[in-house]
Amino acid sequence: MLVPVGRVGRPHGLDGAFVVERASTDERRWQVGETILVDGAPATITLSRRAGGGRRAIRLDRDVPRGAELAVPDSALPPPDPDSYYVFQLVGLEAVDEAGDTLGRVVDVHTGAANDNVELDDGTLVPLVDDAVREIDLDEGRLVVVRGFL
């Protein structure tokens, strides 16, 4: 499985670098010499620097189209801490309430100022806080939600 870590953004400078949109905050992803998948094909990072606003800018060993997805295989990720998870692992989980009634599937996770929110397939947003989400069970593929937070 491929895990998105960013997207090719606008050019940055005259040396072939570009801004990485929605860049992973894991600095190891952006080290010179690292291999990254661009729309599924490998490319090597040849330059990496900070751009304005704390954004990341990189250059690859080949030309890539703007908007292309940057990804790594999930096997390249360190295992999460116990009782932790990666955001991509939430997408596709079945959301159920405490009575076991199905509410929908998680289709996206949105970063917020105070907390993140999971979006269900009907557009419902659920705050990703302990009071609203009682349980995240990756093995069972479900997210138990308190209905009052919908």
FENMO-V928627 format. One record per residue. N is the residue number from 1. SS is DSSP state (~ for helix, > for strand, _ for the rest). Layout:
N/SS + N/SS
This chain:
1/_ + 2/> + 3/> + 4/> + 5/> + 6/> + 7/> + 8/> + 9/> + 10/> + 11/> + 12/_ + 13/_ + 14/_ + 15/_ + 16/_ + 17/_ + 18/> + 19/> + 20/> + 21/> + 22/_ + 23/_ + 24/_ + 25/_ + 26/_ + 27/~ + 28/~ + 29/~ + 30/~ + 31/_ + 32/_ + 33/_ + 34/_ + 35/> + 36/> + 37/> + 38/> + 39/_ + 40/_ + 41/> + 42/> + 43/> + 44/> + 45/> + 46/> + 47/> + 48/> + 49/> + 50/> + 51/_ + 52/~ + 53/~ + 54/~ + 55/_ + 56/> + 57/> + 58/> + 59/> + 60/> + 61/_ + 62/_ + 63/_ + 64/_ + 65/_ + 66/_ + 67/_ + 68/_ + 69/> + 70/> + 71/> + 72/> + 73/> + 74/~ + 75/~ + 76/~ + 77/_ + 78/_ + 79/_ + 80/_ + 81/_ + 82/_ + 83/_ + 84/_ + 85/_ + 86/_ + 87/~ + 88/~ + 89/~ + 90/_ + 91/_ + 92/_ + 93/_ + 94/> + 95/> + 96/> + 97/> + 98/_ + 99/_ + 100/_ + 101/_ + 102/> + 103/> + 104/> + 105/> + 106/> + 107/> + 108/> + 109/> + 110/> + 111/_ + 112/_ + 113/_ + 114/_ + 115/_ + 116/_ + 117/> + 118/> + 119/> + 120/> + 121/_ + 122/_ + 123/_ + 124/_ + 125/> + 126/> + 127/> + 128/_ + 129/_ + 130/_ + 131/_ + 132/_ + 133/> + 134/> + 135/> + 136/> + 137/> + 138/_ + 139/_ + 140/_ + 141/_ + 142/> + 143/> + 144/> + 145/> + 146/_ + 147/~ + 148/~ + 149/~ + 150/_
